[in-house]
Amino acid sequence: MEIILFKSTTCPQCKVAKAKLDAAGIEYREELDMAVMEQYGVKSIPTLYVDGTKINKLSEINKWINEQVGKKNG
């Protein structure tokens, strides 16, 4: 599964998304490069890219993380 967190170093919501991914034990890579963001069609941060699907907004990212944690514990 390819998971990328598109973020910036100064975005508070990006820091929260990163912390939640880390706490959930989800492996991902971070992407800060604007050219790569454009290549993936990312227009806002934080954006989580999961196997071709973009998840925007911290609330939606949190929802996805909770679903993954539920699958691990289920």
Secondary structure, DSSP 8 states (H G I E B T S, - for coil): --EEEE--SS-HHHHHHHHHHHHHT---EEE--HHHHHHHT--SSSEEEETTEEEESHHHHHHHHHHHHHHHH-
